[in-house]
């Protein structure tokens, strides 16, 4: 098999993996939506799970690792260029010794990202309290069924 065919198969494999992954996530979301819709038709209103505040450990570890990683990256870069003259063959003097600082820097950024993902939206973006609203018409009387602020709501239209 030639190199072009190998490259095409590798790209198709990677692309197919992501198609299957996002397709599965989309299917799970759709099934959850259909389940909530069927429960609403039967008059059952599932309450949203309480979102707990994220632990501050990820924030603390993320800030400390990011600062230590950034400072050690600068120190190792300076030592490699000026003190030991190791940076002669590398662009901008960024040799493998700089990884000793970049690894904790990126691990700290990952911890900060985990903290941000797990934190509640604080009013930004979509309202998480409104789960769904369903219109019903019974004997020419229209009303909406849904819930707001963790309580079931039925309003006449």
Legacy VTK file of the C-alpha trace (Angstrom):
# vtk DataFile Version 3.0
C-alpha trace
ASCII
DATASET POLYDATA
POINTS 157 float
0.000 0.000 0.000
1.461 3.351 -0.955
1.849 6.373 1.319
-1.074 8.311 -0.179
-3.515 5.466 0.461
-2.238 5.120 4.037
-2.728 8.828 4.629
-6.262 8.734 3.203
-7.203 5.757 5.378
-5.775 7.432 8.483
-7.738 10.624 7.782
-10.931 8.656 7.164
-10.405 6.708 10.383
-9.928 9.850 12.455
-12.866 11.577 10.779
-15.048 8.488 11.245
-14.160 8.305 14.942
-15.367 11.853 15.517
-18.522 11.267 13.452
-19.373 8.239 15.611
-18.545 10.094 18.846
-20.662 13.163 18.085
-23.415 11.005 16.603
-23.619 9.053 19.866
-23.749 12.276 21.901
-26.498 13.629 19.639
-28.459 10.384 19.971
-28.212 10.457 23.790
-29.421 14.073 23.883
-32.350 13.259 21.577
-33.368 10.258 23.689
-33.290 12.432 26.830
-35.452 15.030 25.059
-37.996 12.380 23.996
-38.113 10.962 27.527
-38.842 14.407 29.006
-41.511 14.987 26.361
-43.262 11.683 27.169
-43.103 12.446 30.905
-44.648 15.873 30.293
-47.489 14.321 28.332
-48.232 12.098 31.312
-48.087 15.067 33.713
-44.812 14.125 35.366
-42.309 16.953 35.687
-38.795 15.796 36.512
-36.861 18.351 38.504
-33.438 19.483 37.470
-30.575 18.137 39.507
-29.066 20.625 41.913
-25.806 21.936 40.505
-23.205 22.072 43.216
-20.494 24.666 43.256
-17.206 23.335 41.958
-14.459 22.608 44.421
-11.777 25.261 44.704
-9.004 22.635 44.517
-8.854 22.706 40.723
-8.697 26.509 40.747
-5.921 26.615 43.333
-3.887 23.841 41.701
-4.430 25.361 38.264
-3.268 28.839 39.246
-0.218 27.542 41.128
0.841 25.116 38.367
0.310 27.714 35.640
2.424 30.328 37.417
5.170 27.852 38.357
5.185 26.412 34.833
5.372 29.830 33.176
8.189 31.028 35.429
10.151 27.785 35.076
9.733 27.963 31.290
11.300 31.420 31.291
14.096 30.321 33.637
14.965 27.188 31.621
14.841 29.170 28.385
17.198 31.802 29.797
19.548 29.166 31.244
19.637 27.268 27.957
20.478 30.340 25.898
22.707 32.451 28.109
24.323 30.217 30.681
24.930 26.850 29.027
24.870 28.033 25.372
22.571 25.168 24.421
20.223 27.195 22.262
22.530 27.592 19.266
20.932 24.934 17.046
17.306 25.506 18.081
14.984 28.261 16.786
14.713 31.061 19.377
16.705 28.855 21.742
13.628 26.750 22.552
15.195 23.366 23.128
13.880 20.280 24.882
14.876 21.687 28.280
12.031 24.195 27.992
9.573 21.266 28.269
10.450 21.103 31.966
8.481 24.324 32.323
5.884 23.900 29.595
4.513 20.617 30.964
3.397 22.047 34.355
2.194 25.197 32.556
-0.191 23.231 30.333
-1.280 20.927 33.162
-2.201 24.079 35.124
-4.183 25.363 32.148
-6.052 22.046 31.989
-6.935 22.355 35.697
-8.212 25.894 35.107
-10.278 24.652 32.150
-11.787 21.885 34.287
-12.723 24.451 36.934
-14.357 26.736 34.347
-16.296 23.871 32.748
-17.626 22.654 36.100
-18.602 26.106 37.391
-22.242 27.221 37.021
-23.105 29.820 34.395
-24.060 32.567 36.931
-26.804 33.982 34.725
-24.733 33.977 31.557
-26.155 32.241 28.563
-29.201 30.023 28.504
-31.510 29.743 31.513
-30.986 26.289 32.980
-34.131 26.356 35.139
-36.600 26.242 32.219
-36.572 22.602 31.207
-39.374 22.530 28.660
-42.736 24.071 27.881
-45.449 22.056 26.202
-48.649 23.478 24.715
-51.854 21.538 25.343
-55.358 22.127 24.128
-58.148 20.399 26.012
-61.768 21.246 25.148
-60.753 24.519 23.417
-58.780 25.690 26.455
-55.069 26.248 25.814
-52.464 26.151 28.530
-48.686 25.701 28.881
-47.096 23.068 31.062
-43.508 23.357 32.255
-41.564 24.363 35.315
-39.615 27.388 36.464
-37.448 27.797 39.540
-37.762 24.087 40.377
-41.576 24.227 40.607
-44.230 22.935 38.224
-46.096 25.684 36.369
-49.368 25.520 34.430
-50.498 28.790 32.816
-53.666 29.531 30.872
-53.324 31.034 27.424
LINES 1 158
157 0 1 2 3 4 5 6 7 8 9 10 11 12 13 14 15 16 17 18 19 20 21 22 23 24 25 26 27 28 29 30 31 32 33 34 35 36 37 38 39 40 41 42 43 44 45 46 47 48 49 50 51 52 53 54 55 56 57 58 59 60 61 62 63 64 65 66 67 68 69 70 71 72 73 74 75 76 77 78 79 80 81 82 83 84 85 86 87 88 89 90 91 92 93 94 95 96 97 98 99 100 101 102 103 104 105 106 107 108 109 110 111 112 113 114 115 116 117 118 119 120 121 122 123 124 125 126 127 128 129 130 131 132 133 134 135 136 137 138 139 140 141 142 143 144 145 146 147 148 149 150 151 152 153 154 155 156
